[in-house]
Amino acid sequence: MTEKEKIGNYLFKLREKIPSKEYNKPHISQQELADNHPGLTKFTIGSIERGEGNTTLDKLILFAQGLNLKKVNLFDMQIDVEKYIKELKEK
């Protein structure tokens, strides 16, 4: 398994923990996540989860926001998701 695939697998497992609100499925689908979080597409989510694409920090933060994560740890640094989104919108 490549490092990109490890990241994608980790994100997929996080998505599996979020219940679907719109579909009769045990967890939120890629489409539902994309539909409810501007900046994400089903293609982007799938590409990240399969470990195929080189994603940006912006996309990873949007993914985290879509999964209702408040903080994420990267390189032993904690990133405040809400603050990052606010700063992104202010650009």
PyMOL Python script that loads the backbone (N, CA, C, O; Angstrom):
from pymol import cmd

cmd.read_pdbstr("""\
ATOM      1  N   MET A   1       0.850  -1.176   0.000  1.00  0.00           N
ATOM      2  CA  MET A   1       0.000   0.000   0.000  1.00  0.00           C
ATOM      3  C   MET A   1       0.896   1.241   0.000  1.00  0.00           C
ATOM      4  O   MET A   1       1.835   1.344   0.790  1.00  0.00           O
ATOM      5  N   THR A   2       0.592   2.174  -0.895  1.00  0.00           N
ATOM      6  CA  THR A   2       1.367   3.408  -0.962  1.00  0.00           C
ATOM      7  C   THR A   2       0.970   4.351   0.176  1.00  0.00           C
ATOM      8  O   THR A   2      -0.040   4.139   0.848  1.00  0.00           O
ATOM      9  N   GLU A   3       1.768   5.381   0.379  1.00  0.00           N
ATOM     10  CA  GLU A   3       1.457   6.364   1.419  1.00  0.00           C
ATOM     11  C   GLU A   3       0.176   7.122   1.074  1.00  0.00           C
ATOM     12  O   GLU A   3      -0.632   7.411   1.958  1.00  0.00           O
ATOM     13  N   LYS A   4      -0.011   7.440  -0.197  1.00  0.00           N
ATOM     14  CA  LYS A   4      -1.249   8.101  -0.616  1.00  0.00           C
ATOM     15  C   LYS A   4      -2.453   7.206  -0.328  1.00  0.00           C
ATOM     16  O   LYS A   4      -3.500   7.682   0.111  1.00  0.00           O
ATOM     17  N   GLU A   5      -2.296   5.918  -0.578  1.00  0.00           N
ATOM     18  CA  GLU A   5      -3.395   4.982  -0.301  1.00  0.00           C
ATOM     19  C   GLU A   5      -3.676   4.892   1.192  1.00  0.00           C
ATOM     20  O   GLU A   5      -4.828   4.741   1.598  1.00  0.00           O
ATOM     21  N   LYS A   6      -2.632   4.983   2.013  1.00  0.00           N
ATOM     22  CA  LYS A   6      -2.834   4.976   3.469  1.00  0.00           C
ATOM     23  C   LYS A   6      -3.674   6.176   3.900  1.00  0.00           C
ATOM     24  O   LYS A   6      -4.590   6.045   4.711  1.00  0.00           O
ATOM     25  N   ILE A   7      -3.353   7.345   3.348  1.00  0.00           N
ATOM     26  CA  ILE A   7      -4.124   8.549   3.676  1.00  0.00           C
ATOM     27  C   ILE A   7      -5.567   8.382   3.205  1.00  0.00           C
ATOM     28  O   ILE A   7      -6.507   8.677   3.944  1.00  0.00           O
ATOM     29  N   GLY A   8      -5.733   7.913   1.984  1.00  0.00           N
ATOM     30  CA  GLY A   8      -7.077   7.712   1.443  1.00  0.00           C
ATOM     31  C   GLY A   8      -7.879   6.713   2.256  1.00  0.00           C
ATOM     32  O   GLY A   8      -9.064   6.926   2.511  1.00  0.00           O
ATOM     33  N   ASN A   9      -7.245   5.631   2.661  1.00  0.00           N
ATOM     34  CA  ASN A   9      -7.918   4.618   3.470  1.00  0.00           C
ATOM     35  C   ASN A   9      -8.326   5.192   4.820  1.00  0.00           C
ATOM     36  O   ASN A   9      -9.415   4.909   5.319  1.00  0.00           O
ATOM     37  N   TYR A  10      -7.456   5.994   5.403  1.00  0.00           N
ATOM     38  CA  TYR A  10      -7.757   6.648   6.673  1.00  0.00           C
ATOM     39  C   TYR A  10      -8.979   7.566   6.529  1.00  0.00           C
ATOM     40  O   TYR A  10      -9.873   7.550   7.374  1.00  0.00           O
ATOM     41  N   LEU A  11      -9.011   8.358   5.462  1.00  0.00           N
ATOM     42  CA  LEU A  11     -10.137   9.268   5.240  1.00  0.00           C
ATOM     43  C   LEU A  11     -11.425   8.505   4.962  1.00  0.00           C
ATOM     44  O   LEU A  11     -12.498   8.909   5.410  1.00  0.00           O
ATOM     45  N   PHE A  12     -11.322   7.407   4.229  1.00  0.00           N
ATOM     46  CA  PHE A  12     -12.498   6.572   3.981  1.00  0.00           C
ATOM     47  C   PHE A  12     -13.058   6.041   5.297  1.00  0.00           C
ATOM     48  O   PHE A  12     -14.270   6.059   5.511  1.00  0.00           O
ATOM     49  N   LYS A  13     -12.174   5.567   6.181  1.00  0.00           N
ATOM     50  CA  LYS A  13     -12.629   5.047   7.473  1.00  0.00           C
ATOM     51  C   LYS A  13     -13.298   6.138   8.304  1.00  0.00           C
ATOM     52  O   LYS A  13     -14.263   5.870   9.020  1.00  0.00           O
ATOM     53  N   LEU A  14     -12.792   7.360   8.212  1.00  0.00           N
ATOM     54  CA  LEU A  14     -13.445   8.474   8.905  1.00  0.00           C
ATOM     55  C   LEU A  14     -14.840   8.708   8.336  1.00  0.00           C
ATOM     56  O   LEU A  14     -15.796   8.913   9.083  1.00  0.00           O
ATOM     57  N   ARG A  15     -14.952   8.675   6.999  1.00  0.00           N
ATOM     58  CA  ARG A  15     -16.251   8.904   6.358  1.00  0.00           C
ATOM     59  C   ARG A  15     -17.249   7.817   6.743  1.00  0.00           C
ATOM     60  O   ARG A  15     -18.443   8.091   6.865  1.00  0.00           O
ATOM     61  N   GLU A  16     -16.777   6.592   6.936  1.00  0.00           N
ATOM     62  CA  GLU A  16     -17.657   5.488   7.326  1.00  0.00           C
ATOM     63  C   GLU A  16     -18.292   5.704   8.703  1.00  0.00           C
ATOM     64  O   GLU A  16     -19.305   5.081   9.019  1.00  0.00           O
ATOM     65  N   LYS A  17     -17.713   6.568   9.512  1.00  0.00           N
ATOM     66  CA  LYS A  17     -18.233   6.821  10.861  1.00  0.00           C
ATOM     67  C   LYS A  17     -19.340   7.870  10.875  1.00  0.00           C
ATOM     68  O   LYS A  17     -19.990   8.068  11.902  1.00  0.00           O
ATOM     69  N   ILE A  18     -19.564   8.549   9.740  1.00  0.00           N
ATOM     70  CA  ILE A  18     -20.566   9.612   9.674  1.00  0.00           C
ATOM     71  C   ILE A  18     -21.840   9.043   9.080  1.00  0.00           C
ATOM     72  O   ILE A  18     -21.830   8.584   7.938  1.00  0.00           O
ATOM     73  N   PRO A  19     -22.944   9.063   9.830  1.00  0.00           N
ATOM     74  CA  PRO A  19     -24.195   8.510   9.294  1.00  0.00           C
ATOM     75  C   PRO A  19     -24.757   9.373   8.166  1.00  0.00           C
ATOM     76  O   PRO A  19     -24.607  10.595   8.155  1.00  0.00           O
ATOM     77  N   SER A  20     -25.398   8.710   7.234  1.00  0.00           N
ATOM     78  CA  SER A  20     -26.037   9.419   6.125  1.00  0.00           C
ATOM     79  C   SER A  20     -27.333  10.049   6.606  1.00  0.00           C
ATOM     80  O   SER A  20     -28.091   9.435   7.357  1.00  0.00           O
ATOM     81  N   LYS A  21     -27.582  11.275   6.172  1.00  0.00           N
ATOM     82  CA  LYS A  21     -28.830  11.956   6.498  1.00  0.00           C
ATOM     83  C   LYS A  21     -29.791  11.918   5.326  1.00  0.00           C
ATOM     84  O   LYS A  21     -30.995  12.093   5.508  1.00  0.00           O
ATOM     85  N   GLU A  22     -29.277  11.691   4.121  1.00  0.00           N
ATOM     86  CA  GLU A  22     -30.097  11.794   2.922  1.00  0.00           C
ATOM     87  C   GLU A  22     -30.394  10.463   2.253  1.00  0.00           C
ATOM     88  O   GLU A  22     -31.395  10.337   1.548  1.00  0.00           O
ATOM     89  N   TYR A  23     -29.553   9.483   2.458  1.00  0.00           N
ATOM     90  CA  TYR A  23     -29.716   8.200   1.773  1.00  0.00           C
ATOM     91  C   TYR A  23     -29.925   7.089   2.789  1.00  0.00           C
ATOM     92  O   TYR A  23     -29.580   7.228   3.962  1.00  0.00           O
ATOM     93  N   ASN A  24     -30.482   6.009   2.331  1.00  0.00           N
ATOM     94  CA  ASN A  24     -30.701   4.855   3.197  1.00  0.00           C
ATOM     95  C   ASN A  24     -29.428   4.005   3.210  1.00  0.00           C
ATOM     96  O   ASN A  24     -29.408   2.872   2.730  1.00  0.00           O
ATOM     97  N   LYS A  25     -28.378   4.583   3.769  1.00  0.00           N
ATOM     98  CA  LYS A  25     -27.080   3.920   3.845  1.00  0.00           C
ATOM     99  C   LYS A  25     -26.533   4.088   5.256  1.00  0.00           C
ATOM    100  O   LYS A  25     -26.889   5.032   5.961  1.00  0.00           O
ATOM    101  N   PRO A  26     -25.671   3.170   5.659  1.00  0.00           N
ATOM    102  CA  PRO A  26     -25.130   3.263   7.023  1.00  0.00           C
ATOM    103  C   PRO A  26     -24.175   4.435   7.234  1.00  0.00           C
ATOM    104  O   PRO A  26     -23.979   4.876   8.366  1.00  0.00           O
ATOM    105  N   HIS A  27     -23.579   4.943   6.154  1.00  0.00           N
ATOM    106  CA  HIS A  27     -22.658   6.071   6.316  1.00  0.00           C
ATOM    107  C   HIS A  27     -22.802   7.027   5.136  1.00  0.00           C
ATOM    108  O   HIS A  27     -23.353   6.678   4.092  1.00  0.00           O
ATOM    109  N   ILE A  28     -22.297   8.224   5.327  1.00  0.00           N
ATOM    110  CA  ILE A  28     -22.393   9.260   4.308  1.00  0.00           C
ATOM    111  C   ILE A  28     -21.649   8.811   3.037  1.00  0.00           C
ATOM    112  O   ILE A  28     -20.543   8.276   3.108  1.00  0.00           O
ATOM    113  N   SER A  29     -22.266   9.034   1.901  1.00  0.00           N
ATOM    114  CA  SER A  29     -21.643   8.661   0.630  1.00  0.00           C
ATOM    115  C   SER A  29     -20.739   9.791   0.149  1.00  0.00           C
ATOM    116  O   SER A  29     -20.799  10.911   0.657  1.00  0.00           O
ATOM    117  N   GLN A  30     -19.912   9.484  -0.825  1.00  0.00           N
ATOM    118  CA  GLN A  30     -19.074  10.513  -1.418  1.00  0.00           C
ATOM    119  C   GLN A  30     -19.951  11.618  -2.008  1.00  0.00           C
ATOM    120  O   GLN A  30     -19.639  12.801  -1.872  1.00  0.00           O
ATOM    121  N   GLN A  31     -21.047  11.232  -2.663  1.00  0.00           N
ATOM    122  CA  GLN A  31     -21.922  12.212  -3.289  1.00  0.00           C
ATOM    123  C   GLN A  31     -22.579  13.114  -2.259  1.00  0.00           C
ATOM    124  O   GLN A  31     -22.643  14.330  -2.444  1.00  0.00           O
ATOM    125  N   GLU A  32     -23.066  12.524  -1.175  1.00  0.00           N
ATOM    126  CA  GLU A  32     -23.704  13.319  -0.121  1.00  0.00           C
ATOM    127  C   GLU A  32     -22.706  14.293   0.503  1.00  0.00           C
ATOM    128  O   GLU A  32     -23.036  15.450   0.762  1.00  0.00           O
ATOM    129  N   LEU A  33     -21.495  13.820   0.740  1.00  0.00           N
ATOM    130  CA  LEU A  33     -20.456  14.689   1.291  1.00  0.00           C
ATOM    131  C   LEU A  33     -20.179  15.853   0.342  1.00  0.00           C
ATOM    132  O   LEU A  33     -20.080  17.001   0.774  1.00  0.00           O
ATOM    133  N   ALA A  34     -20.056  15.557  -0.941  1.00  0.00           N
ATOM    134  CA  ALA A  34     -19.794  16.601  -1.938  1.00  0.00           C
ATOM    135  C   ALA A  34     -20.974  17.560  -2.058  1.00  0.00           C
ATOM    136  O   ALA A  34     -20.779  18.772  -2.158  1.00  0.00           O
ATOM    137  N   ASP A  35     -22.185  17.032  -2.049  1.00  0.00           N
ATOM    138  CA  ASP A  35     -23.376  17.877  -2.191  1.00  0.00           C
ATOM    139  C   ASP A  35     -23.507  18.895  -1.064  1.00  0.00           C
ATOM    140  O   ASP A  35     -24.017  19.996  -1.272  1.00  0.00           O
ATOM    141  N   ASN A  36     -23.056  18.534   0.106  1.00  0.00           N
ATOM    142  CA  ASN A  36     -23.254  19.375   1.283  1.00  0.00           C
ATOM    143  C   ASN A  36     -22.032  20.205   1.683  1.00  0.00           C
ATOM    144  O   ASN A  36     -22.067  20.912   2.690  1.00  0.00           O
ATOM    145  N   HIS A  37     -20.964  20.122   0.909  1.00  0.00           N
ATOM    146  CA  HIS A  37     -19.757  20.857   1.269  1.00  0.00           C
ATOM    147  C   HIS A  37     -19.121  21.465   0.023  1.00  0.00           C
ATOM    148  O   HIS A  37     -18.372  20.799  -0.692  1.00  0.00           O
ATOM    149  N   PRO A  38     -19.426  22.731  -0.227  1.00  0.00           N
ATOM    150  CA  PRO A  38     -18.856  23.409  -1.399  1.00  0.00           C
ATOM    151  C   PRO A  38     -17.334  23.294  -1.419  1.00  0.00           C
ATOM    152  O   PRO A  38     -16.677  23.364  -0.380  1.00  0.00           O
ATOM    153  N   GLY A  39     -16.804  23.122  -2.586  1.00  0.00           N
ATOM    154  CA  GLY A  39     -15.364  22.975  -2.733  1.00  0.00           C
ATOM    155  C   GLY A  39     -14.935  21.534  -2.892  1.00  0.00           C
ATOM    156  O   GLY A  39     -13.800  21.257  -3.281  1.00  0.00           O
ATOM    157  N   LEU A  40     -15.844  20.611  -2.591  1.00  0.00           N
ATOM    158  CA  LEU A  40     -15.557  19.189  -2.771  1.00  0.00           C
ATOM    159  C   LEU A  40     -16.442  18.626  -3.867  1.00  0.00           C
ATOM    160  O   LEU A  40     -17.610  18.996  -3.985  1.00  0.00           O
ATOM    161  N   THR A  41     -15.889  17.739  -4.661  1.00  0.00           N
ATOM    162  CA  THR A  41     -16.679  17.006  -5.652  1.00  0.00           C
ATOM    163  C   THR A  41     -16.545  15.518  -5.357  1.00  0.00           C
ATOM    164  O   THR A  41     -15.613  15.087  -4.679  1.00  0.00           O
ATOM    165  N   LYS A  42     -17.481  14.750  -5.871  1.00  0.00           N
ATOM    166  CA  LYS A  42     -17.412  13.301  -5.699  1.00  0.00           C
ATOM    167  C   LYS A  42     -16.100  12.787  -6.297  1.00  0.00           C
ATOM    168  O   LYS A  42     -15.461  11.903  -5.726  1.00  0.00           O
ATOM    169  N   PHE A  43     -15.704  13.335  -7.437  1.00  0.00           N
ATOM    170  CA  PHE A  43     -14.455  12.927  -8.079  1.00  0.00           C
ATOM    171  C   PHE A  43     -13.257  13.179  -7.167  1.00  0.00           C
ATOM    172  O   PHE A  43     -12.389  12.319  -7.014  1.00  0.00           O
ATOM    173  N   THR A  44     -13.220  14.364  -6.564  1.00  0.00           N
ATOM    174  CA  THR A  44     -12.111  14.711  -5.670  1.00  0.00           C
ATOM    175  C   THR A  44     -12.061  13.764  -4.476  1.00  0.00           C
ATOM    176  O   THR A  44     -10.998  13.251  -4.125  1.00  0.00           O
ATOM    177  N   ILE A  45     -13.210  13.537  -3.861  1.00  0.00           N
ATOM    178  CA  ILE A  45     -13.275  12.650  -2.693  1.00  0.00           C
ATOM    179  C   ILE A  45     -12.812  11.250  -3.069  1.00  0.00           C
ATOM    180  O   ILE A  45     -12.006  10.643  -2.364  1.00  0.00           O
ATOM    181  N   GLY A  46     -13.328  10.739  -4.188  1.00  0.00           N
ATOM    182  CA  GLY A  46     -12.947   9.403  -4.638  1.00  0.00           C
ATOM    183  C   GLY A  46     -11.463   9.306  -4.945  1.00  0.00           C
ATOM    184  O   GLY A  46     -10.814   8.316  -4.605  1.00  0.00           O
ATOM    185  N   SER A  47     -10.932  10.326  -5.582  1.00  0.00           N
ATOM    186  CA  SER A  47      -9.517  10.350  -5.931  1.00  0.00           C
ATOM    187  C   SER A  47      -8.645  10.333  -4.679  1.00  0.00           C
ATOM    188  O   SER A  47      -7.640   9.624  -4.622  1.00  0.00           O
ATOM    189  N   ILE A  48      -9.033  11.113  -3.686  1.00  0.00           N
ATOM    190  CA  ILE A  48      -8.291  11.146  -2.422  1.00  0.00           C
ATOM    191  C   ILE A  48      -8.372   9.782  -1.736  1.00  0.00           C
ATOM    192  O   ILE A  48      -7.360   9.244  -1.290  1.00  0.00           O
ATOM    193  N   GLU A  49      -9.584   9.230  -1.656  1.00  0.00           N
ATOM    194  CA  GLU A  49      -9.773   7.963  -0.954  1.00  0.00           C
ATOM    195  C   GLU A  49      -9.048   6.805  -1.640  1.00  0.00           C
ATOM    196  O   GLU A  49      -8.597   5.877  -0.968  1.00  0.00           O
ATOM    197  N   ARG A  50      -8.932   6.848  -2.947  1.00  0.00           N
ATOM    198  CA  ARG A  50      -8.229   5.788  -3.675  1.00  0.00           C
ATOM    199  C   ARG A  50      -6.717   5.994  -3.675  1.00  0.00           C
ATOM    200  O   ARG A  50      -5.967   5.128  -4.126  1.00  0.00           O
ATOM    201  N   GLY A  51      -6.276   7.133  -3.172  1.00  0.00           N
ATOM    202  CA  GLY A  51      -4.849   7.421  -3.136  1.00  0.00           C
ATOM    203  C   GLY A  51      -4.272   7.742  -4.496  1.00  0.00           C
ATOM    204  O   GLY A  51      -3.088   7.516  -4.746  1.00  0.00           O
ATOM    205  N   GLU A  52      -5.108   8.269  -5.380  1.00  0.00           N
ATOM    206  CA  GLU A  52      -4.678   8.543  -6.747  1.00  0.00           C
ATOM    207  C   GLU A  52      -4.217   9.978  -6.963  1.00  0.00           C
ATOM    208  O   GLU A  52      -3.265  10.216  -7.705  1.00  0.00           O
ATOM    209  N   GLY A  53      -4.870  10.918  -6.335  1.00  0.00           N
ATOM    210  CA  GLY A  53      -4.570  12.319  -6.613  1.00  0.00           C
ATOM    211  C   GLY A  53      -3.651  12.939  -5.597  1.00  0.00           C
ATOM    212  O   GLY A  53      -3.538  12.465  -4.466  1.00  0.00           O
ATOM    213  N   ASN A  54      -2.997  13.997  -6.004  1.00  0.00           N
ATOM    214  CA  ASN A  54      -2.223  14.823  -5.081  1.00  0.00           C
ATOM    215  C   ASN A  54      -3.153  15.912  -4.582  1.00  0.00           C
ATOM    216  O   ASN A  54      -3.414  16.892  -5.280  1.00  0.00           O
ATOM    217  N   THR A  55      -3.637  15.734  -3.397  1.00  0.00           N
ATOM    218  CA  THR A  55      -4.595  16.693  -2.866  1.00  0.00           C
ATOM    219  C   THR A  55      -3.875  17.869  -2.210  1.00  0.00           C
ATOM    220  O   THR A  55      -2.701  17.783  -1.849  1.00  0.00           O
ATOM    221  N   THR A  56      -4.604  18.952  -2.069  1.00  0.00           N
ATOM    222  CA  THR A  56      -4.063  20.138  -1.415  1.00  0.00           C
ATOM    223  C   THR A  56      -4.503  20.159   0.045  1.00  0.00           C
ATOM    224  O   THR A  56      -5.414  19.434   0.446  1.00  0.00           O
ATOM    225  N   LEU A  57      -3.844  20.996   0.823  1.00  0.00           N
ATOM    226  CA  LEU A  57      -4.256  21.172   2.215  1.00  0.00           C
ATOM    227  C   LEU A  57      -5.686  21.709   2.252  1.00  0.00           C
ATOM    228  O   LEU A  57      -6.476  21.317   3.111  1.00  0.00           O
ATOM    229  N   ASP A  58      -6.020  22.607   1.322  1.00  0.00           N
ATOM    230  CA  ASP A  58      -7.382  23.148   1.278  1.00  0.00           C
ATOM    231  C   ASP A  58      -8.413  22.028   1.149  1.00  0.00           C
ATOM    232  O   ASP A  58      -9.414  22.026   1.866  1.00  0.00           O
ATOM    233  N   LYS A  59      -8.183  21.083   0.248  1.00  0.00           N
ATOM    234  CA  LYS A  59      -9.132  19.983   0.041  1.00  0.00           C
ATOM    235  C   LYS A  59      -9.196  19.074   1.265  1.00  0.00           C
ATOM    236  O   LYS A  59     -10.275  18.609   1.634  1.00  0.00           O
ATOM    237  N   LEU A  60      -8.058  18.819   1.893  1.00  0.00           N
ATOM    238  CA  LEU A  60      -8.070  17.991   3.094  1.00  0.00           C
ATOM    239  C   LEU A  60      -8.843  18.662   4.226  1.00  0.00           C
ATOM    240  O   LEU A  60      -9.557  17.999   4.978  1.00  0.00           O
ATOM    241  N   ILE A  61      -8.699  19.971   4.340  1.00  0.00           N
ATOM    242  CA  ILE A  61      -9.433  20.698   5.378  1.00  0.00           C
ATOM    243  C   ILE A  61     -10.925  20.692   5.073  1.00  0.00           C
ATOM    244  O   ILE A  61     -11.738  20.519   5.981  1.00  0.00           O
ATOM    245  N   LEU A  62     -11.296  20.877   3.810  1.00  0.00           N
ATOM    246  CA  LEU A  62     -12.714  20.801   3.437  1.00  0.00           C
ATOM    247  C   LEU A  62     -13.269  19.415   3.724  1.00  0.00           C
ATOM    248  O   LEU A  62     -14.399  19.280   4.194  1.00  0.00           O
ATOM    249  N   PHE A  63     -12.479  18.387   3.443  1.00  0.00           N
ATOM    250  CA  PHE A  63     -12.871  17.011   3.746  1.00  0.00           C
ATOM    251  C   PHE A  63     -13.099  16.870   5.253  1.00  0.00           C
ATOM    252  O   PHE A  63     -14.098  16.290   5.679  1.00  0.00           O
ATOM    253  N   ALA A  64     -12.183  17.395   6.052  1.00  0.00           N
ATOM    254  CA  ALA A  64     -12.312  17.334   7.508  1.00  0.00           C
ATOM    255  C   ALA A  64     -13.561  18.069   7.980  1.00  0.00           C
ATOM    256  O   ALA A  64     -14.283  17.590   8.855  1.00  0.00           O
ATOM    257  N   GLN A  65     -13.805  19.237   7.391  1.00  0.00           N
ATOM    258  CA  GLN A  65     -15.008  19.990   7.754  1.00  0.00           C
ATOM    259  C   GLN A  65     -16.254  19.189   7.406  1.00  0.00           C
ATOM    260  O   GLN A  65     -17.205  19.146   8.187  1.00  0.00           O
ATOM    261  N   GLY A  66     -16.256  18.556   6.241  1.00  0.00           N
ATOM    262  CA  GLY A  66     -17.388  17.739   5.829  1.00  0.00           C
ATOM    263  C   GLY A  66     -17.651  16.575   6.758  1.00  0.00           C
ATOM    264  O   GLY A  66     -18.784  16.106   6.870  1.00  0.00           O
ATOM    265  N   LEU A  67     -16.620  16.111   7.419  1.00  0.00           N
ATOM    266  CA  LEU A  67     -16.754  15.006   8.371  1.00  0.00           C
ATOM    267  C   LEU A  67     -16.963  15.510   9.799  1.00  0.00           C
ATOM    268  O   LEU A  67     -16.921  14.738  10.757  1.00  0.00           O
ATOM    269  N   ASN A  68     -17.187  16.818   9.922  1.00  0.00           N
ATOM    270  CA  ASN A  68     -17.459  17.454  11.215  1.00  0.00           C
ATOM    271  C   ASN A  68     -16.302  17.333  12.201  1.00  0.00           C
ATOM    272  O   ASN A  68     -16.511  17.266  13.412  1.00  0.00           O
ATOM    273  N   LEU A  69     -15.086  17.305  11.674  1.00  0.00           N
ATOM    274  CA  LEU A  69     -13.916  17.295  12.541  1.00  0.00           C
ATOM    275  C   LEU A  69     -13.571  18.731  12.905  1.00  0.00           C
ATOM    276  O   LEU A  69     -13.577  19.609  12.042  1.00  0.00           O
ATOM    277  N   LYS A  70     -13.279  18.972  14.141  1.00  0.00           N
ATOM    278  CA  LYS A  70     -12.940  20.321  14.603  1.00  0.00           C
ATOM    279  C   LYS A  70     -11.447  20.598  14.507  1.00  0.00           C
ATOM    280  O   LYS A  70     -11.039  21.731  14.253  1.00  0.00           O
ATOM    281  N   LYS A  71     -10.648  19.586  14.705  1.00  0.00           N
ATOM    282  CA  LYS A  71      -9.192  19.717  14.661  1.00  0.00           C
ATOM    283  C   LYS A  71      -8.629  18.498  13.937  1.00  0.00           C
ATOM    284  O   LYS A  71      -9.174  17.397  14.029  1.00  0.00           O
ATOM    285  N   VAL A  72      -7.529  18.713  13.214  1.00  0.00           N
ATOM    286  CA  VAL A  72      -6.792  17.612  12.605  1.00  0.00           C
ATOM    287  C   VAL A  72      -5.316  17.798  12.915  1.00  0.00           C
ATOM    288  O   VAL A  72      -4.832  18.923  13.034  1.00  0.00           O
ATOM    289  N   ASN A  73      -4.615  16.700  13.042  1.00  0.00           N
ATOM    290  CA  ASN A  73      -3.181  16.752  13.321  1.00  0.00           C
ATOM    291  C   ASN A  73      -2.408  16.422  12.059  1.00  0.00           C
ATOM    292  O   ASN A  73      -2.628  15.385  11.434  1.00  0.00           O
ATOM    293  N   LEU A  74      -1.506  17.308  11.694  1.00  0.00           N
ATOM    294  CA  LEU A  74      -0.639  17.123  10.544  1.00  0.00           C
ATOM    295  C   LEU A  74       0.789  17.428  10.974  1.00  0.00           C
ATOM    296  O   LEU A  74       1.051  18.491  11.536  1.00  0.00           O
ATOM    297  N   PHE A  75       1.697  16.526  10.721  1.00  0.00           N
ATOM    298  CA  PHE A  75       3.103  16.751  11.039  1.00  0.00           C
ATOM    299  C   PHE A  75       3.288  17.237  12.473  1.00  0.00           C
ATOM    300  O   PHE A  75       4.054  18.168  12.724  1.00  0.00           O
ATOM    301  N   ASP A  76       2.606  16.623  13.388  1.00  0.00           N
ATOM    302  CA  ASP A  76       2.666  16.992  14.802  1.00  0.00           C
ATOM    303  C   ASP A  76       2.208  18.418  15.074  1.00  0.00           C
ATOM    304  O   ASP A  76       2.563  19.005  16.096  1.00  0.00           O
ATOM    305  N   MET A  77       1.418  18.974  14.157  1.00  0.00           N
ATOM    306  CA  MET A  77       0.802  20.290  14.355  1.00  0.00           C
ATOM    307  C   MET A  77      -0.706  20.088  14.345  1.00  0.00           C
ATOM    308  O   MET A  77      -1.227  19.301  13.555  1.00  0.00           O
ATOM    309  N   GLN A  78      -1.394  20.787  15.208  1.00  0.00           N
ATOM    310  CA  GLN A  78      -2.839  20.715  15.201  1.00  0.00           C
ATOM    311  C   GLN A  78      -3.385  21.884  14.389  1.00  0.00           C
ATOM    312  O   GLN A  78      -2.999  23.033  14.605  1.00  0.00           O
ATOM    313  N   ILE A  79      -4.280  21.586  13.459  1.00  0.00           N
ATOM    314  CA  ILE A  79      -4.897  22.604  12.616  1.00  0.00           C
ATOM    315  C   ILE A  79      -6.342  22.781  13.058  1.00  0.00           C
ATOM    316  O   ILE A  79      -7.089  21.807  13.145  1.00  0.00           O
ATOM    317  N   ASP A  80      -6.739  24.011  13.337  1.00  0.00           N
ATOM    318  CA  ASP A  80      -8.110  24.336  13.693  1.00  0.00           C
ATOM    319  C   ASP A  80      -8.911  24.461  12.397  1.00  0.00           C
ATOM    320  O   ASP A  80      -8.725  25.409  11.634  1.00  0.00           O
ATOM    321  N   VAL A  81      -9.795  23.506  12.156  1.00  0.00           N
ATOM    322  CA  VAL A  81     -10.529  23.437  10.892  1.00  0.00           C
ATOM    323  C   VAL A  81     -11.383  24.681  10.680  1.00  0.00           C
ATOM    324  O   VAL A  81     -11.349  25.266   9.598  1.00  0.00           O
ATOM    325  N   GLU A  82     -12.140  25.094  11.675  1.00  0.00           N
ATOM    326  CA  GLU A  82     -13.022  26.252  11.520  1.00  0.00           C
ATOM    327  C   GLU A  82     -12.236  27.530  11.245  1.00  0.00           C
ATOM    328  O   GLU A  82     -12.638  28.338  10.408  1.00  0.00           O
ATOM    329  N   LYS A  83     -11.127  27.715  11.937  1.00  0.00           N
ATOM    330  CA  LYS A  83     -10.293  28.900  11.710  1.00  0.00           C
ATOM    331  C   LYS A  83      -9.706  28.882  10.297  1.00  0.00           C
ATOM    332  O   LYS A  83      -9.653  29.916   9.631  1.00  0.00           O
ATOM    333  N   TYR A  84      -9.274  27.724   9.848  1.00  0.00           N
ATOM    334  CA  TYR A  84      -8.712  27.593   8.508  1.00  0.00           C
ATOM    335  C   TYR A  84      -9.765  27.943   7.456  1.00  0.00           C
ATOM    336  O   TYR A  84      -9.474  28.665   6.503  1.00  0.00           O
ATOM    337  N   ILE A  85     -10.985  27.434   7.626  1.00  0.00           N
ATOM    338  CA  ILE A  85     -12.081  27.718   6.678  1.00  0.00           C
ATOM    339  C   ILE A  85     -12.372  29.204   6.667  1.00  0.00           C
ATOM    340  O   ILE A  85     -12.567  29.780   5.596  1.00  0.00           O
ATOM    341  N   LYS A  86     -12.408  29.842   7.829  1.00  0.00           N
ATOM    342  CA  LYS A  86     -12.659  31.280   7.907  1.00  0.00           C
ATOM    343  C   LYS A  86     -11.575  32.049   7.153  1.00  0.00           C
ATOM    344  O   LYS A  86     -11.872  32.960   6.380  1.00  0.00           O
ATOM    345  N   GLU A  87     -10.325  31.676   7.382  1.00  0.00           N
ATOM    346  CA  GLU A  87      -9.220  32.348   6.688  1.00  0.00           C
ATOM    347  C   GLU A  87      -9.279  32.115   5.180  1.00  0.00           C
ATOM    348  O   GLU A  87      -8.945  33.005   4.398  1.00  0.00           O
ATOM    349  N   LEU A  88      -9.696  30.938   4.778  1.00  0.00           N
ATOM    350  CA  LEU A  88      -9.825  30.617   3.354  1.00  0.00           C
ATOM    351  C   LEU A  88     -10.879  31.490   2.693  1.00  0.00           C
ATOM    352  O   LEU A  88     -10.699  31.942   1.562  1.00  0.00           O
ATOM    353  N   LYS A  89     -11.969  31.725   3.391  1.00  0.00           N
ATOM    354  CA  LYS A  89     -13.060  32.557   2.873  1.00  0.00           C
ATOM    355  C   LYS A  89     -12.663  34.030   2.790  1.00  0.00           C
ATOM    356  O   LYS A  89     -13.189  34.774   1.963  1.00  0.00           O
ATOM    357  N   GLU A  90     -11.730  34.448   3.653  1.00  0.00           N
ATOM    358  CA  GLU A  90     -11.308  35.847   3.677  1.00  0.00           C
ATOM    359  C   GLU A  90     -10.324  36.210   2.565  1.00  0.00           C
ATOM    360  O   GLU A  90     -10.033  37.387   2.351  1.00  0.00           O
ATOM    361  N   LYS A  91      -9.821  35.216   1.870  1.00  0.00           N
ATOM    362  CA  LYS A  91      -8.862  35.484   0.779  1.00  0.00           C
ATOM    363  C   LYS A  91      -9.499  36.239  -0.348  1.00  0.00           C
ATOM    364  O   LYS A  91      -8.835  36.544  -1.339  1.00  0.00           O
TER     365      LYS A  91
END
""", "prot")
cmd.dss("prot")
cmd.show_as("cartoon", "prot")
cmd.util.cbc("prot")
cmd.orient("prot")
